Amino acid sequence: MNSTEKISVGVFCGASNAVHKRWKDVATELGELIAGNDFKLVYGGGRVGLMGCVADGCISAGGEVSGVITEKLMQIEVAHEGLESLEITSTMSDRRNRMIEYSDMFIALPGGVGTLDELFEVLALVDLKYHQKRVGLLNTFGYYNQLLAFLDHAIEERFIAKGCLSSLVVEDDPITLLSRLKPSR
């Protein structure tokens, strides 16, 4: 990234419309904050669930949004149509890898197995020193409390090294999380 490019925030999150409104409100707020900090949003390209909310929040606040979506998801018409750019990949792995490549830091909002896959991939890449990008976990309403307890257990059992998760920034408020992840220029 050169000094004139915007910092890109890769956001991983759920795509279910069935979730409670409180999760959608948090995603919308994060999107607005990303735009308000003059960052660029990079996300999964969808218009549904938290994905759609974070994109809509960023767009409504004047932000720049890039999506990466698979051919299969395009076929079932879940792609967001209001993005600055939308890249189509053939597989979910390609999608995740492109999002990782395009992002300078990451935030995981609540989500399901896809979100966990993306979160653990970027953490593994940090641990293995493939990159040193910042990783944030938005633990609003305690969504990730049990996951964090499991990770502590895995550290106690020595399946995860003590320092492995030192790059993971956990906060329950999007404003605090983004400010802690923001690189100093």
WOCORLIN-V612476 format. One record per backbone hydrogen bond with DSSP energy under -1.0 kcal/mol. CO is the residue of the C=O (numbers start at 0). NH is the residue of the N-H. If there is no record, write none. Layout:
# WOCORLIN-V612476
<<CO,NH> <CO,NH>>
This chain:
# WOCORLIN-V612476
<<1,4> <6,39> <7,103> <7,104> <8,41> <9,106> <11,108> <13,50> <19,22> <19,23> <20,24> <21,25> <22,26> <23,27> <24,28> <25,29> <26,30> <27,31> <28,32> <29,33> <30,34> <31,35> <32,36> <33,38> <34,37> <39,8> <40,65> <41,10> <42,67> <44,79> <47,51> <48,52> <49,53> <50,54> <51,55> <52,56> <53,57> <54,58> <55,59> <56,60> <57,62> <58,61> <63,40> <64,83> <64,84> <65,42> <66,86> <68,88> <69,73> <70,74> <71,75> <72,77> <73,76> <77,46> <84,66> <86,68> <88,70> <90,94> <91,95> <92,96> <93,97> <94,98> <95,99> <96,100> <97,101> <98,102> <104,9> <105,135> <106,11> <107,137> <109,13> <111,115> <112,116> <113,117> <114,118> <115,119> <116,120> <117,121> <118,122> <119,123> <120,124> <121,125> <122,126> <123,127> <124,129> <124,130> <125,128> <133,105> <134,168> <135,107> <136,170> <138,141> <139,142> <141,144> <143,147> <144,148> <145,149> <146,150> <147,151> <148,152> <149,153> <150,154> <151,155> <152,156> <153,158> <153,159> <154,157> <160,163> <162,165> <164,167> <166,134> <168,136> <170,138> <172,176> <173,177> <174,178> <175,179> <176,180> <177,181>>
